């Protein structure tokens, strides 16, 4: 039979969730999925918390706030046990890569020592989102053209 909502929530307790999971969860909680146009229902990037969330999942976070001039504007992508961070500031742009499960304070930046193959993997993930792709092409710090896709390679980062 179908899993209870409480059981599903308990199974998802150790899974990575994000704001994009709110809409599908609310739709399922109110039982209105059948009333939504298919294009809307199938357009959700997130997952309902009442269903099983994928154990290993890629999630992007975007910060485009400009409250202060020195505010970090950029994005991060979490996949597996790694977190890639790109941001721009008054002094230029910075890329960072952390092993977030063991380096929770993000003190050891792995990006400078990363191989071209590792960088290409992260750039491909960036390329799956037109928003992230355009953010990474910030004029002041172009990425290595041999590693970074010239145009977005997909419509969604999943």
ChimeraX attribute file (.defattr): number of C-alpha atoms within 10 A of each C-alpha:
attribute: neighborCount
match mode: 1-to-1
recipient: residues
	/A:1	3
	/A:2	6
	/A:3	11
	/A:4	11
	/A:5	13
	/A:6	11
	/A:7	13
	/A:8	17
	/A:9	18
	/A:10	14
	/A:11	15
	/A:12	18
	/A:13	12
	/A:14	10
	/A:15	16
	/A:16	16
	/A:17	19
	/A:18	12
	/A:19	9
	/A:20	14
	/A:21	16
	/A:22	16
	/A:23	17
	/A:24	21
	/A:25	17
	/A:26	15
	/A:27	16
	/A:28	16
	/A:29	14
	/A:30	8
	/A:31	10
	/A:32	11
	/A:33	16
	/A:34	10
	/A:35	9
	/A:36	11
	/A:37	10
	/A:38	10
	/A:39	8
	/A:40	9
	/A:41	16
	/A:42	11
	/A:43	11
	/A:44	14
	/A:45	13
	/A:46	18
	/A:47	19
	/A:48	21
	/A:49	25
	/A:50	21
	/A:51	19
	/A:52	16
	/A:53	21
	/A:54	12
	/A:55	11
	/A:56	12
	/A:57	14
	/A:58	17
	/A:59	18
	/A:60	19
	/A:61	14
	/A:62	16
	/A:63	12
	/A:64	13
	/A:65	11
	/A:66	10
	/A:67	9
	/A:68	7
	/A:69	10
	/A:70	11
	/A:71	15
	/A:72	19
	/A:73	18
	/A:74	22
	/A:75	21
	/A:76	20
	/A:77	21
	/A:78	20
	/A:79	17
	/A:80	15
	/A:81	12
	/A:82	18
	/A:83	21
	/A:84	24
	/A:85	21
	/A:86	19
	/A:87	21
	/A:88	20
	/A:89	13
	/A:90	9
	/A:91	8
	/A:92	10
	/A:93	18
	/A:94	14
	/A:95	18
	/A:96	17
	/A:97	23
	/A:98	21
	/A:99	19
	/A:100	18
	/A:101	12
	/A:102	10
	/A:103	13
	/A:104	10
	/A:105	10
	/A:106	15
	/A:107	10
	/A:108	13
	/A:109	16
	/A:110	17
	/A:111	16
	/A:112	10
	/A:113	10
	/A:114	13
	/A:115	10
	/A:116	11
	/A:117	10
	/A:118	12
	/A:119	19
	/A:120	17
	/A:121	13
	/A:122	19
	/A:123	20
	/A:124	17
	/A:125	25
	/A:126	28
	/A:127	24
	/A:128	19
	/A:129	20
	/A:130	17
	/A:131	15
	/A:132	23
	/A:133	21
	/A:134	13
	/A:135	19
	/A:136	23
	/A:137	13
	/A:138	15
	/A:139	9
	/A:140	10
	/A:141	12
	/A:142	11
	/A:143	15
	/A:144	12
	/A:145	8
	/A:146	9
	/A:147	16
	/A:148	22
	/A:149	18
	/A:150	11
	/A:151	12
	/A:152	19
	/A:153	16
	/A:154	13
	/A:155	11
	/A:156	15
	/A:157	18
	/A:158	12
